[in-house]
Amino acid sequence: MLHPRIPKIWYGGDYNPEQWDEQTMQEDLRMFRLAGVDVATINVFSWALSQPDEETYRLEWLDTIIDRLYREGVYVCLATSTGAHPAWMALKYPDILRVDYEGRKRRFGGRHNSCPNSPTYRKYAGAMAAKLGERYKDHPGLAAWHISNEYGGYCYCNNCAASFRLWLKQRYGTLQRLNKVWYTAFWGHTFYDWEEIVVPNALSEEWMGNRTNFQGISLDYRRFQSESLLECYKIEYEQLKQHTPHIQITTNLMGTYPELDYFQWAKHLDVVSWDNYPSLDTPPSYTAMVHDLMRGLKSGQPFMLMEQTPSQQNWQAYTSLKRPGVMRLWSYQAIAHGADTVMFFQLRRSIGACEKYHGALIEHVGHEHTRVFRECAELGRELQVMGEKLLDSRVNAKVAIVYDWENRWAVELSSGPSVALKYTDEVHHYYDALYRMNIQVDMISVEEELAPYDIVIAPVLYMVKPGYAAKIEQFVRCGGTYVTTFFSGIVNENDIVTVGGYPGELRKVLGIWAEEIDALLPEQSNQIVLNQDRGSLKGMYDCWLLCDLIHSEGAEIVASYGSDFYKGRPVVTVNRFGEGEAWYIASSPEPQFLEDLLANLCEAKGIAPLLNAPAGVEISEREKDGKTYTFLLNHNDSPVTVDVGAEQAFELIGGKIISGATILPAKGVMILGK
């Protein structure tokens, strides 16, 4: 449980009372009661207000707000405010300002403009966290700590260059080893002194963001920057823990955000939190996948939905409204996949600057007579009624999909084979197939144990880290089913090719080797032709993007290419290895192929859909104390009929017993307890 005094799904969000007068805050508190708000995230960007100079801290305004919220029954998720440094700090200490990718020194402005390796930033950020921890350690309204906000953005300044060289010394020890792992014999890049190493940006090795001459250098800089920002977080974390060891600490992550390795970050978060901002046209399966990824960061522990918008979000190209029912539907989708909070950005709309048109519980009109407020208040009422039933419940999955940020960096830094290859998209293809079958999935790191799963899928596992091939072999040998794809097993953790034939260290378990990789143009495709029907797999399917030209080394050839000069060559294989089997999919197939293949594999393992439901109805399940809670989420614009089975179940939201054929309204939600 996040906090023993809030024995329910938390409901609330970001609140900025420093932007308002006394009368407005009083009105806000009245409407919070109407909406069922019980947690407010405050002090997110108030560093300049709380610290007007080096020596002065003015926190009385914060005392007043925390006290008032607590008296009204609203607990605080207290942020440390360090996501935006004060203007005086930038003027007096220019080392705090970042240098951007183009090599330009930033001025004060925006946010996330602090160099993560600036001694000044680290000093003052740590001091602010210490002040807050000491001041509020005994306040009964403190529910959680929220460090900084949405960490991200790289820096290329002299501080970072010097720190990068120290990081490299610690990682590799000698220049001789560094030259080897970076392959600096290429293009005359041999380094003879650590000071010769510069940061990889538009002035040196990179261009257009992810294009680089030296993947090893660029890959290490991403590792270094992710760790540098994490070190900033850890400085504040340690200060807060000294004062409040019993209070949970988090920082809000951003789903599949590319710049930070969240699996490494999650080791230092007491609870994972994240900000969910899908577009109007984002597939529900993609949002579900990212929820599962956030849950997977800490091995299935429930997470916090820290931010979502009640209606629209200002920063997207098209600020579409959430249609009636969608906010509620998406909130329950987060809970279905492991969220123990539903929180918004923001609780009242700002009236100035860039977020004044971002949605809020309380709109600019300033009263409760709006569609958005009515929907939020109804959801708040429902969460109150359900109480603690869902808190700390877990999702139980027997299928896992591997996701690895370092592998993603390496894939997208690669100088081939196709600009159309996007790691996260390929992962989503496999997730989406299982989602459409209503089979639950855990998203796991390469460090996670595989034994709890019957099926493990690792799309585009381009980078194979030390010991991982042996882990896969052990999993398959003991009866597991392993699935991987084209462009896998190519390089080691330093982006150096594993020679001897693709897929490198995976050849043994897969029973194949790949001779060439053909990159298809966007308008081109090939075919997957089954050698014989196998359960759901029948006939022929389209494929595109990349085609590996593979040879069997003992693997059974399941399907062959249907055209081009490699017509008749293997495209799908399965290798029996010990008690299990390993599948290789040599191209990117159409969705129906993946659904048919994974249906076969799940059936063979006795993994059945949670419910058989119409298209557009998502089914997920959480378990607690021997009870199951099955979520039915209708993403369709019209009602559907779902057969929930002959056994009677208690529907938590409506408070009634149901069984058999049940009408689920458009954008409707049911939670069945058994």
N, C-alpha and C positions, 0 to 999 in steps of 0.2 A: 504494500500500500504506500502511495507516495507520501501521504501525511495522515496520521491516525485521527486527526480532527476533521478530516474531510472524507468520510467513508462512502464515497460515491465517485462516479465519473466527474472529474473537475469540469467546470463550465465557466468560461469567461474570456479573457484575452488582454491584449495590449491596451493600456490606458495611459493617457498623457495629461494628467490634471494640471501640470505646470503651464499648459497652454491656455488654461481657462480661469475665469474668476470664481469667486466663492458661490455666487448664485447658480452658476452653471453646474458646478460640482454637486451642489445639493440636489439639483434636478437629476443629474446623472445617477446619483445614489438611489433616488426614488425609482428610476427606470430599471436599475440593476435588480432591485427587488422584484419588480414585475417580470423580468426576464429570467430570474433564477440564477443570476451570476453569483458565483461564490469564490472566484479567484481572479485577481487582476495582476497582469505583468506590468510593473512600473519601473521608472528610472532607467529606461533603455538608452536614451541619448541625452542624459542630463549632466554630463561631466562638467561642461562649462558653467552651468548654473550652480553646481555644488562646490566647484573649486575655481574661484575667480583669479587666483594667482598661486605661486608655488607654495606658499605657507598657509594659506587660508582655506578652511573647509567650512562651508555653510550648509548644514544638513537639517536645519530646523524645519524648513519647508517640507522635507521628506518625512520628518517625525510627524508632522501634522497630518499628512496624507495617509500614512500607514495607520495611525491611530484612528482616523475617521473611517477608513475602510473597515478596519477590524470591528469598530463599534457597530457598523452596519452589517456585520456578518460576512464580509469579503476579506479573504486571506490574500497575501501578496506573494507572487513569484517575483522576487526582488532582483532586478538586473544590476550589474555593476557599473553601467553607463560608459564603458570604455570602448564602445564601438565607434566613437567619434571624438577625437582629441580637441581640446579648446583652442581657439585662435591664438591666445597669448602664448601657448606652448609652441605652436608652429613658428611664431615670430621670433621667440627667444631661442629656440632650439631647432634650427632647420634640419638637423640630422633625423628628426622624427618624420620628415616628409619622404614619401616614396619617390623613386625614379621609375617611370613607366617602361613598357616594353620597347618603345621607340627611343629610350635613353633620355627622356625629358624629365627634369626635376619638377615635381608637382608643387603647387602652392596650396595654401589652406583652402578647403572647400570640399563639398560632398561629405562622404563618410568612408570608412575603411581606407583611409588615406595615410595610415601609420605604418612606417617600416617595421616589420616584425623583429628585425635585428637591431633596432635602435635602442641603445642603453637608456635613453631618455624615456621612450615609450614604456619599456619594461619597468623602469623604476617607478614612474608615476601611476601606471596601471596597477602594479602590485600594491602601492601605497593606498590607492583608492579602495581596492578590495579589502585591505586590512582595516581601514577606517570603518567601512560598512559592516564588516564582520564583527568588530569590537562593539559597535554602537547598537546593532540589532540582534545580537546573539541570543538574548533572552526575551525578545518580543514574541508574545503568543500569536501574533498574526503572520509571522514569517513561515511560509509553507515550503518554499524552495528558492534556490539561488539560480540566477540566469546570468552566466558570464558573457560579457560583450554582446555581440549580435551578428549572426550570419557571417562568421569568419570567411574570408576569401580574398583573392587578389594577390598577385605576386609583386615583388619589388626587385629592382636591379641596380640598387645604389652601391656605393663603396662599402657601406656597412655590410650589406649582403654578400658582396664579393669576398671580403675578408673572412666573413663567417663561413661562407661556402668552402673556401680553401681549408679552413680548420676542420670542417665537417668531412671533407675528403681525406684529410690526413688521418682522422680517427677511423674512417671507414676502410681505407685501403692501406694505410701504414707507410708505403713507399711510393715514389713516383714510378718506379719500375712496374709495380703492380697496377697502378693507375693507368699507365700507358697501355698495358696489355688489355685491361678490361674495357677501356675506351677505344681500343683499336686505332691508336693514334699514328701508326705507321701509314695509314691512309692519308693522302693529301698533305704529307709532311707536317703532321701536328705533334710530333714528339715533344714532350715537356721536359725541361732540365731543371726547372726551378718552380716551386709552388706559386710564386708571384706571377708567373707567366699565364696562369689560368684566369680567364675572364668569364663573366656570366654569359650564358647563351641567350641572346635576344636579337632584335632586329639589327643591332650594330655588329653582331659577330656571327653566330652559327644559324640563326633562325630567321624565318620570314613568314608572314601570314599566319602567325599563331602556332600552328602545329606542323609546319614544314621546317625541317632541320637537316643540316649536313651530317651531324654526328648524333645519332639516336642515344648513344650511351651518355653523352654529356647532358643532353636535354632531359633525359629520363632521370638522371641523378639530380638535376636542378629542381625538378618537380618533387622528388622525394624530399629534398632539402627544404624547399619552401613550405611544403605541407608540415614537416617537422618543426620548422621555425615558428609558424603560426600556432602549432600545438604547444610549443614551449611557452608562448605568451599566455595561452589558456591555463597551462599548468601552474604558472607563477601565481595567478589569481586563485586558482583552485586550492593551492596549498595554504594561502593566506586565509581563505574562508574556512577550510577544514580545521585549522588551528582553533578557531573560535566556535564553530558549529559542526562538530563531527557527526551530529545526528540529523542534519538537514541535507537533503539530496541536492546535488549540484549538476547543472546541465549547461549546454549552449545549443542554440537552435541550428540544426543542420539543414541542408537543402536538397535532400533526395539524391539524385544522380549527379549532383554538382561535380564537375570534372576535376577541379584543382586540388582537392584534399582527399587523402586516403582515409575514408571514414571508418574502416575497420580498425585502423590503428588509433584513430581518435576515440573510438567508443571504449577502448580499454581504460580511458581516463575520465569517462562520464559516469556518474552514478546512475543516471537514467538517460536514455536517448530521447531527444526531442527534435521535431523537424517541422518545416513550413511547407504546406501543401497548396500549390497554386496551379492546378490544371487549367487549360484553356477550355473554351466551349466545345472544341472538337478533339480534345485529348481522349483517346480510347479509355474507357473505364478499366480495362485490363492493365493499362500502363500505370495508372494510379494505384491499382491494387498491388502491382509488382513492386512499386516503390515503397508502399506501406510494408510489404513483406521484407524488403531489403532493410528498412529501418529497424524492423523487429529482429532481423537476423544479425544486426550489428553486435548485439549482446546475447546471442544464442537463444533467441526466442523470448527474451524478457519483454513485458509490455513497455510501450513507449508513450511519449507525450506528443499529441498533435498540438504544437505550440502556436502555429498560425494557420489560418485559412481566412478567406474573405467571406463575409455574410452575403455579398452580392457581386461586386465587380472589383477588378484590380487595375490600378491606374497605369502600370508600367507595360502592359501588353499592347501589341499593335492595335488590337481591337478590344475595347473594354466592355465586352459583352456582359449583360446581366445574367446572374444565375436564374434560370427559369423557376417558377413556383415548384417547390418540393425538392429542388436539386440540392440546396444547402443542407437540408435535413438528410437526404439520401447519402450525400458524400460524407457527412459527419458520421453516419452509422457505418458507412463503408470503412472508415478509419477504425472505428471501434471493432468491427468484425475482423479486422486484420491485426488487432493487438493494441490499439490505442486505449489508454486509461484517462485521457483528457480530450475535451473538445474546446479549443480556444481560438479566438479570432484576432486578426489584425484588421480592424481596430474597434474599440468600443464606442468611441465618438469620432466622427470625421473631423480632421483638421480643417481649418479655414484658409490656410495659406501654404505656399510652397508645393512641392511636387506630389505630395500624397493627399491633397485636398479632394481629389476625385476617386480615391480608393474607398471601397465600401466600408460600412460600419454598422454596428448594432443601432446606434443613434445617428440618424442622418442630419443633414444641415438644417432641415426644418425644425429639429430639436424636440420633437414629441414622439409618443409611442404609436401614433396612428398611421403607421406605414406598413406596407406588405412585409418588408424585411424584418421589422421589429416583431410583428405578429408571428412570423415563422420562427424567429429565434426564441421568442417567449414560449411557444408551444414545445419546441425542442427542450428548453430548459425545464419545463414542467415534466416532460417524459423522463428526463434523466434523474430528476428528483424522485419520481415514483419508483424507478428501478433500484435506487439505493446502491448497495454494495454488491449486488448479485454478480456483476460482471468483473469487478475489480480483481486484478491479479490472475484472471483466468488465462489459459494458454492455448495456442494453436498447435494442433498435433498433425504433423505432415510426415509422410513416408517418401516423398519425392523432394529432392533438393536440386537447386540450380546454383552453380558456382558463379560468383561475381567478384572481380578483382580489379581494383583501381589501377594498380601498377601495370597489369596486363592491358587495361584500357589505354593508359598513356602510351605504352609501347606500340599497340596496334595503330593508334591514331598518329603517332610520330613516324610510323614506318614510311619509307619512300616507295611504297607500292604495297600490294598489287593493284589497288583500286581506290580512287577517292570516294567512291560510294560506300565503302565498307565502314560501317559504324557499329562499334562493339555493342553498345547498349541496345541498338535496334535488333541485332541478331539475338541477343539474350531474350529480348521481349518476344520475338517470334515463338520461341519455345515455351515461354511462360504463358503467352496468349492461348496456345493450343490447350494447355492444361486448364487454364481459366475457363475456356469455353466448355470444357467437360466437367467443371465444378469439382476439380481435384486440387486439394490444397498443396501449397509449395512453401518450402523454406528457402530463402535466399541466403547462401552461406559463403564464407571466405575460404581461401585455400588452406587456412590454418584449422578449420573446423574438422572435427572427427566425422568420418563417413559411415561408421558402423550403424548409427541409428536409422539409416535410410535404406530403402530397397532399391531405389533408382537415383542415380546422380547424373546430372546433365551439365556439361561444361562447354558451352558454345564458344568457338573461336578462342581456344586456350593457346594462344600464340606463344606466351611466355610460360615455360615450365620451371618453377622454382626448385631449389635443391630439396630432394627428398619427396617431392610431390608425385613423381611417377611411381615410386615405390609404394606410396600410400594408395594410389589408384589400383596398382596390381594386387595389393593385399585386399582391398575392398572387393574386387572382382573375384579373386581366388576364393574368397569366403562366401560367394554366392550373390554378390551385388550385380546390378545391371548398370553399366556405364555408357554414356552417350557423349560423343564429341563430334566436332565438325571440321570442315575445311579450315586451312590456315591455323592449325593447331600443332603444338610441339615443335615450333620452328626455332625458337631462341631460348637462351638461358636468362637469368635475372638481369644480366647486363646487356641484353639485346644482341648477344653474339650468337650467330647461327650454330646449332648443333649439327656438325657434319656427319655424313654417313647416310643421308637420306631423311626426308621428312616422313613421319612426324617425330623425328629425333628419339627422345627417351620414351615416347609412347608407342614405338613400333612393336615392341614385344607384346604388350597387352592388346593392341589393336589388330595385330597380325597382318599389317599392310605396310607398303611404303609408297610415297607420292613422288613421282618423277618431275612433274611440271605443274604449274598453276596458271590457268587461263583466266584472264579478266575479261568479262563480257561487257560490251557497251550497254548503255541503259535500254536501248531498244532490242537487244538480243536476248535470247533465251535458249535453253536446251530442255531435254526431257529426262525424267527418271522413269525407266521402263522396268517393271517388275519381271523378274525371270519366271515367277509363278505367284499366284495370289497367296497371301499370308494373312488370314483373318480379315481385319479391316482394310489392309493394304491390297489394292486391286488395280491392275491395269497400268495407267501411265499418268504422270504428274509433270507439271512444268517446274523448271528451276532456272536460276539466273545468278548474277553478280560474279561469283567465282566458280570455277570448275577445277578440282584437283584431278590430275591424271594419275590414278593409283594402280598398284599391282598387289595382288593377294600374296601374302606370305603365310598362308594357312587359314585365313579368314574365309568364311562363306560369302559368295557374291549374291546379294539379295536383289540388286537392281543394277542396270547398266544405262549408260547414256544413250539417248535416242538419235542424236545427230552430230554433225561436224566430223572432223577426221578421227575423233576418238569415240565415235559411235561403237557401241558394244563393249567399251571399257567399263570397269566397275565404277559405280557412283554411290552405292550403299552396300556396306559389308557388316557382318557380325562375326566376332571371333569368340569361340568358347575358350575360356581361360579358367582353369580350376573348376569351381562350382558355379561360376557366373559367366557373364558374356559382356563383350565390349562392342559397341556400335560406332561406325564411322559414317558420317553424312558428308559427302565430298562436294556438295554445292548448297546453295541457299534455296530451299524448296518452297513451293506454294503452301499456304496455310493448311489446306486439306491433307496434304501428305503428312505434315507434322501431327495433326489431330489423329489421323489413322494409325500412324506409327506408335504414338504415345498411348493411344487406346489399347493397342496390342500389348505393349510392354506393361502397362498398368494391370490389365486383365491377367497377364501371366503371373503377376506378383500378388494378385488378390486385392488390388487397390481399386475400390469402386467409387464412383461419384457420390458426393454427399447426398444429393437428390437429383433425380432426373427432372430438369426444369426447361421451360421454353427458352429460346434464344433471347439474350438480353437480360436474363434473370441470373444474378450472381448469388452463389451459395457459399457461405463460409461458416466456420464453426470454431467456438472456443470451449474449453473444458475447465472445470474447477470442482474440486471435492467430489468427484464421481458424477457430476452433472454435466450435461452438454447443452450448449446454447447455439442453436442453428439460426443463422441470419439469412433471410430472403430479401434480396435487394433488386427491385425492378427498375432497370435503367431505360425501359421502354416508355414511349409517350402514350401508351394505352394500357388498359388493364389486361392481365393475363391470368390464366388458371393454372395453379400449381398443385400437384398431388403430393401432399405432405405425409402420406402413409396412413395406414389404418389405426396405428397407435395414437391415442390421444396425447396432445401436448398443450402446455400452457403458453399462451402468447403474451410475452412480457409487456409490450407496449399497450395493447388493447385490454389486457387483463381478462382474457377469456380462454376457454378450452376449444381447441379446433382439431380436426382430423380430416383425412380424405381430400377431395378436390376443394381448393380454397381460392377465392378471388384475391389477387394482389393488385391493388390500384396502380395506376400510372405513377412512376417515381415512388412507389410505395415501399414500405419496410415492414417486415415482421421478424420477431425474435422468438423462436420456439425453445422452451425449456423442457428438458426431459431428465 
